[in-house]
């Protein structure tokens, strides 16, 4: 009787061990998600049990018992770090624990395209719910002071690029990175500038680059347009650049430049005022900055859009007027 009971217990113990081994094997080899990546957030001061409970609430397939056992065996139970984590397809339970301990949070991305204004950047930052908003209570002078910026406006001083950030990063931290990146790029391009340029400082080059950026999206035209503007500056001619008029009008711009718009006496209207605008009018990319510092040689002083995103360049006002009549009227 005792012997039978002993063997029964041994059998039950072996069965339990086999079951545990199978359960463990399934738990550590089964992918948590097979199809789509999942973003999971561990909040500040969450315990291991709370994290497991949250995983279950969000229908993320982990074995709660083995999750805890493995965490305790590896001494990871108090090492889970707050943040957002990307759970990729085929990630296994032990790898998930390593991820949570690593603190390598999911990186969101925000893109500032070439030619955008600072207002467009601010609106895009506001739309990102993962970004901590701070700029609404910061005035322009305060922002310039925080950046140690010596210029009168932030316009044009942020480099157009894609920036990655973690949830909770501030809008100012992204602005600062874009500001530093532009300063680096501008300095690099300024040090390798061409000779006999009409711009005398890197900031003037940035202003000219911003106008070039807004005038054309065709890479092969940037240096040609830079050449026209450079010759006009050398000859003390007005730039007569439509994008500067549009920028000066601000919210008054209705989508088409009218004759009365060209007559508006804003500081940015290069039909009314000679020389460069007071500040950049947009964020120029590296190629536009390069063009401003390496204008194409030639004699053209005018250009007009041909209706197909490109421009017709002319050496004389007579030729230019003919091109205007053909392509604009």
N, C-alpha and C positions, 0 to 999 in steps of 0.2 A: 504493500500500500504506500509506504513512505517512498520506496524506489520509484513507483509509478508517478507519484506527485512530483518527485525531484525531476524526472525526465520531462514531465509536462511543463514545469517551470523553465527548464533549459530550452525546451522547444519554443515556449512563448517568448523567452528572452531573445533567442536567435531570430525569431520572426520579427520581434520589435526592432532588433538591430538591422535586419535586412530592410525592413520598411523605412527605418531612419536613413539608411544608406541610400536607398532609392529616392526618398524624399529630398535628401541633401543634393544628390546628383541632379535631380530635376530642377531644384531651386537655383543651383549655381550655373547650370548650363543652358537654361531656357532664356531666350531673349526677352527683355522687359517689354519691348515694343518691336513689332515686326515691320510695320508699314510706315508710320509717320514719326518724325522727331517730335519730342515733347519738351516744352520748357517748364521746369519745376522750380519753385522758389522756396528756399528755406529762410524763414524769417528770423530776426534777431532773438537770441535766447531760447530757441526751440530745443526741447529735449529729444533724445533718440526716439522715445515712445510717441511724442507728438509728431515727429517727422514721419514715422511709420503710419500713424493714423491719417496724416494728411495724404500720404501716398495712396492709401486705400480709398479715401474720400474722392480723390481725383482719378480713380479707376486705373492706377498705374500698377501693373501686375508684378508684385514682389511677394515672396513668402515672408510674412511678418515675423515668424518665429526664427527662421534661419537668418533673416536680416539682423535681428538682435543678437543671436548667438555668435555669428561671424564678427559682428562689430565688437562684442565683448572679448572674444578670443584674440582679436587683433589690437585690442586697446583703443578702438576707434569711437567708443560710445560717447565720449565727451569732446571729440575732435571735429565734429561736423560744423562746417562754417556757413554762415548766412550768405545768401546770394541767389541768383538765378542760375540754373544749370540746364544744359541742353542734353536731354536723354535721347541719344541717337538710336536708330534701328540696330538690333542685334547686340546692344549693350547688355552685359550680364550683371547679376547681383553683386559679386565681389568688385567688379569694375565700377559699379554705381557708388559703392561705399568709398572707393578710392577717389572718385570724382568729387563726392561731397566733402571729403577731408581735404582735398587739394585747394579748394577755394577758387578754382579757375572758373569764374562766373561766365555766363553767356554774354557774348558781345553783340549789342545792338549796333546798327549802322545808320548813319545819316549822311546824305550827299548834298553838297552845295555845288551846283553846276556853274561853269564859267558864265559870266555876264549877269549873275544875280546881284541884286542890291542888298544892302544891309536889312532893309525892311522885309524882304523876302526870306532872308535867313531867320530873322526873329519869328516870323509867322510859322516857318517850318519847325523851328525848335519848340514852339508852343504846342504844336500838334503831336509831339512825341510824349506820350503819357509816361514813358519810362524815365524821362529827364526831369530833374528837380528844377522848378522854375524860380529864378531869382531876378531876372533882368527887368521885370515889370516895375520894380521899386527902385531901379538904378537909373539915374539921369545920364545923359550923354557925357557931360563933364566928369561925372563920377566913374563911368566906365573907362574913359580915356585915362583917368588917374590910376585906376586899378591895373591897367595895362602898361602904365608908364609910357603912354603914347604921346609923342611930341607934336602930333598933327592935330588940326582943328576938327576932324571928323573921323569916324571909324570906317566910313565908306571906302571900299576898295582895298582895305588893309587886311582882309581875311582871305586866305588862299582857298580857291575852289577845289574841293577834294571830297573823298569819302572818309568820314571819321567814325571810329568804333568807340563804344562806351558801354559801361555797365549801368544797370538800373540804379537810379539814385544819384548818378553823376549830375552835376549842375550844368545849366545852359552856359554859365560863364566859363566853366572849365573847357568846354568845347570851343567857345569863342576864343579863349586864350591860346589853345593849341593851333587854331586856324591863323591867329595873329602872328604867332611865333613862326609858323611854317611860311607865311608870306614874307616875313622879314628875312628869313633864311634864303628863300628863292630869289627875292629881289636883290639881296646883297650879292649872291652868286652871279646873277645875270649882269648886274651893274659892273662888277669887277671884270667881266669879259665883254664889255660893250664895244661898239664900233667907234670910229673916230669922227670928229667934226659933226657932232650931234647938236641939234638945237636945244635939247634938254640939258640942264646943267646940274641937276641933282637926281638922285634915285627916285625921290617922290614925284618930281616932274615926269620922269619916265613912267612911273606907275599911272599917273593921270592920263598920259598919252596912250598907254597900253589899254586903259579902260575904255577909251573912246574907240580904239581899233577893235577891241573885243565886241563892242556893241554894233560896229559898222558891218562886220562880216563874220560868217560862220565857215567860210571857205578857207582852208589852210593856205592855199597857194596865193591868196589875195592879201594876206596880212602884211607882208613886207611891202607890197605895192601901195597899199593904203597908208602904211607908215611913211613911205617915200613922199606921197602927196602931202601929208600933213607936215612932214619935216621941211619940205621946200616952202610950204606956205608960212611956216613959222620963221624960216630964214628970211623970207621976203616981207615979213611983217604984214601978211595977208590974214584975213579972218579965216578960221578953220571951216566955218559954215557946215558943221556936223549936226545932222538931224537928231541923233541920240542925245546930244547935250541939251537941245531944245526940249525934248521929251522929259528929260530928267528935271530940268528947271521948272516945268509946268507941274510936276508932281501929280496930284489927284485931278488936276484940271485937264489933263490929257484925255482926249476922248477916243483915241484909237487911230486917228489920222491927223497929220500935221496940216493945219490951215494957214493961210497967209497971215492972219491975225496972230497966230501962235509965233510965227517967225519975228513978229514985231514986239512980242512981250519982252520987257526989259528985266529979265532975271540975270543973276550973276553967272548963270550957266549957258546963256544963249550966245553961242559963238557966231551967230549971224549979226549980233549987235556989238559984241566985244571981241577984241583981238586977243590972241594968246590962248593959253590953256585955261581950262575951268579951275575954280578955286580948289576943288578936291576931285578925286576920281569919281566916276559916275556909276561904277559897277566893279565887280571882282574880275580882274583879268587873269587868265591862266598863264602858265609859263610861256607858251608859244606866242601869246600876244605881247608879253613883256619882252621876249626876245626880238620880236618884230620891231617894237618901238626903239630898241637899241641897235637894230641892224636894218635900217630902212633900205628899200631897193633903190638903186641908182636910176636916174632917168630924168625926163622933163615934164611929166604929167603933173598938172596942178588941179585937175578936176576929175570926178568920177560920178556916175549915176547908176542906179540899179536898173538892170535890164528886164526885170520881171521874172527871172528864173534863178533868183538867189545870187546871181553874179553881178559884176559891175563893168561898165564901159569907162575906160580911162581916156582922158583928153589932155592935150598939151595947151590948147588955146580955149578962150571963152567961146569963140565962134563954134568950134567943134563940139564943145560941151553943150551949147544951146541946141545944136542939131540933135545930139544924142538925147537930150531932155525931151525935145519935141517928138522924137521917134518912140522913146520907151516910157515916158511918163504922161504925155498928153494924148 
